[in-house]
Amino acid sequence: MLAAGASVQLPAHALWVGLIPVLALLGSSMSTDDLFILTDADIKIFLETAPLYAWRQFKKPRVNRSSLHINEIDSHCEICGQMRPFHDLRARGGGAGMPIPALQAGTSELHFTCVSCKKSHRTYLIEHVVDEDTIKVQKFGELPRGSIPRDKALQKFLKDDRDNYEKAVVCLSNEYGVAAFAYFRRVVENNINRLLDLLQDDAEASGEDTETLKAICALRGDSPMSDKIKVANLALPNHLQPEGLNPLGRLYQVLSEGVHSLSEEDCLDKAQATSSCLVFLVSELASRKEHRSRFKSMVGRL
């Protein structure tokens, strides 16, 4: 087992193999001017959120780090039953008077322990590729395995299309852009009429004007998708358009786009946006329906 924040030198052929996914993801012509300087905060976010085998690239700090070690991350403790800070509690040698080596290409093993119960642990195996200007990192091991977040309201809404939704969520969490977008597109296609049912119920219960109801009905027809995108921008009440953004229009735009004409990065962005639109609409509509029902029940007791 490695010492705290320790690095191990990788053989040259392993470094080259490790660079292949970096170049595929980032592009060899990417300018360092577009990168953020690597900080402890960046490493914390990387450890907490990045999936396995997904590279992240940063600009090397002016004074190079000696390791990827940070003191704290936040994680859900399965013993405490809530989010807790996890610290690296291992002892470190003083090394007084010794020169501090700069971070080199290799691997690191990082350990953290819940500061409350002292029984829950997190371990990460990190590969890092260091050149003159940049530091690239990826997780190639994580214990315990990171959980994949799912929205409960959307899970309930998609209970009859669970297989496609699960595949979409798994692909998105692993940053498989083309696959994630293809599955989310299928989820939207299979459930768009049920989503319109929720919108119509909400509009009727809220006393929306007839134009909104007509637009919702028009979306159920067989008109061209280009027309439906325009109509969708009229079918959503203002309270479901945060900052003027129309999630329903974005979902219809998803249905009009082909997957194979887009890059992996574009598909990943669109998959994330599609997931966000579905989560927002379904959770908002479900919450409004629950509040109406609760209010009706309470008033009925008066």
N, C-alpha and C positions, 0 to 999 in steps of 0.2 A: 504494500500500500504506500502511496506517495505521501511525503510530508506536506504540511499545509502550504497550498499554493505552489507546490513544486512543479517543475517542468521536466519532460523527458524528450531527448532528441529523437526525431523520426528519421529513418533512412531516406535517401534522396528519392527513391522510386515511390515511397509512400506519400511524400509531399506532392509529387507530381499528380498522383491519382487523386489526392485530396483537392488539388486545384481544379480538376475538371468540372465538378459541379459549381464551383465558384464562378468560373468563366461562363458556364451556361446560364447561371442566374443573373450575374451582374454585367456581363459583357466586358471584353478585354479593353474597350475604348473608354470605359467609365472614368471620368475625371475625379481626382481626389478633392477638387474644389466643391463637389456635390456631397461629400461625405462629412459626417459629424466626427469630431474628435472623441476618441474612446474615453469614457469616464466611468467611475464606479456606478453611477446611476444607469448608464447604458448596460453594463454587465448585469446589474440587478434585473432590469426589464428583460434582458436576453434570457437569463436563467429562469425567470418566472413564466415567460410567455412563448418563447421560441419552441417549435417542434423539433424532434430529432432530425438530424441530417439536413437542416435548413441553414444555409450559410448566411452570416451577417458580416458586412464589411464596414470598417471604420478608418478614419484617418489616425495615423500614429501620433500620440502626444509629442510635444516638443521635447520633453524629457521622457524617454521611454519607460514604461512600467517595468517592474521587475517580475511581476506575475499577474494573473487574473484574479487574485484573491480579493474578496470584499468581506466586510464584517457581517452583513445582514441581508436577508431576503424576507419576504412575506409569503406565507403559504397557509392553506387550510390544514389545521392539525386534526387528524382523525381521532386523536385521543381527547383533546380539549373540545372538539366539536365546533371550532370557529377559526377565523383567520388569526394567526399569531405571528410574531416576529421569530425568525429562526436565525441563530447566531453561529458563527464558527467558534466553538469553544475549545479547540485544541491548543495546547501549549506551543509556543514558538521559541526557538533558540535566539539568544541575543545577537550574536554575530557582530559584536562591537569591534569597530576598527577594520572590519573586513569590507572589501569593495562589493557593492550591490550589483549583481549581473543584470543586464537588460533582458527582457522577455524574448525568448527565441522560439522559432518554429518547433512544435512538438505537441505534447498532450499534457493536460492538467486534470487533477482530481480534486473536486471541491466538496466539503462536507459542512452541513449545517444541522443544528439541533434546536428544537422548540425551547424557547427560554422559559416557558411556564411549566410544562410537565417533565422536560428533560428526557422524554421517552420516545418522542417522534423525531425521525431523522430524514434528511434529504441529501442525496449524493448525486453529483453531476460529473460526467466525463466529457472533457472539452478538448477538441482539436483546434490548434491555432496556427495559422500560417502568417508569418511576419516577413515583410519586405521593407524596402527603404522608406516607403511612405505610408503603408497601410497595415492594418491588422485584420485578419479574417478569422472568424470563429464559427464553430458548429458544435452542437451537442451530439455525441455518438453513444451516450448512455445516460440513463436517469432512473434513480430508485427513490421512492416507488414510482411506477409509471405515472406520468401526468394524466389527469382526467380531462375529458373533452367536455366543455360547457355546452349545455343545451337549454333553450328557453322552454319552460314548462308549459306556458300557454300555447306555444307553437307545436310542441310535442303532442298536446291534447288535440289541437286542431287537425294535425296530420296523422292521427292514429290509424287511419285507413290507408295511408301512404307511407307507413313507417320505414319500409325497406329503402325506398329512394331517399328519404330524408336522412336516415342514418348514414347511408353511403355519401351523401352530400356533405354532411357534417364532418365525417372522418377525413374525406379528401381535403376539405377546407382546412382542417386543423393541421394536416400534414403539408399544406401549401401545394397540393397537386391541382394547379389552376384549371387546366382544361377539363379534367374529370369533375372537379367541384362545380364548375359552371354548367357542365352538361347535366349533372344530376339536379342542380337547383333549377335549371331551365325546365326539366321534366316535372319537378315538383310544382312549379308555377303552372305549367300547362295542365296538369292533372287536377289542380285545386282552384283554378281561377274562378270557376262558377260558384263554388262554395264560399269563396271570399266575397264575391258579389252579393251572395245571399246575406252575409253578415253586414255588408255596407248598406243594403236595402233596408234591412231590419232597423239598423241604427238611424238611417235617414228618416224612415217613417216614424219611429219613436221620438225623434228629435224635432219633428215638424219641419223638415227641410222643404225648400221650395220645389215646385214641380219640375223645374229644369234639371235639378240634380237627379231626381228619380227617373226622368226621361233618359238622361245620360247613362245611368246604370243599366236601364233596360236595353238601350242601344248597344251596349257592350256584349250583350248575350246573342246578338245577331251574327250574320255571316259576312259582314262587311270586311273590306281589306284591312290588314293589320295597321297600315299607315293611317287609316281613318280612325281605328280604335285608339291609337295612341293620342290623337287629338281629342277624342271624346273622353278618354280617361282623365285628361287634365281638367275636365269640367265636372266629372262625376264625384269628386272628392270634396266634402265640406271643408271650410277653412280650418276648423279645429283639428283636422287630420293632415294638415299641411304645415309642419313646423318650419318657420322661417320662409314660408312660401314654397317649400320643396314638396313635390307631389310623388309619394312612393308608389301610388297605383300606376301613374304614367310610366315610372321607371320599370315596373314589372311588365307592362305591356311592351315596352321597348326591348326587354330581355327576350320576349317571345319572338320578336322580329329579327333577332340577330343570330347569325350562324356561328357555331363554335370554332370550326376548323379554319376560319379566316383570321382568327385572333391569335396573338402571341400568348405564351404561358402566363406572362405577367399581367397582360390585359384580362385574360380569363380569371385570374386570381382576384383582381380588383373588382370585376363584375360579379363574381361569386360572393365576395364579401358584401358588396352593395345590395345584392339580391337578398341575402340572408338578413341584413339590417332592415330592409324594406318590409319583408315578411314579418319579422319579429315586431317591428313598430306597429304595423297595421293590425295584426292579430291580437297583440297584447292590449293595444288601446281599445279596440272594439270589444274584446272580452271584458276588460275592466269597466267600460261604460255600461255594458249589459248587466254586469253584476251589481253596479251601483244603482241602476234603475230598478232592478228587482228588489234590492235591499230597501231602497227608499219607498217603493210601493208597499212592501210588507210592513214597514214601520208606520207609514201614514195610515194604512188600513186598520191599525190597532187603536187609532185615536177615536 
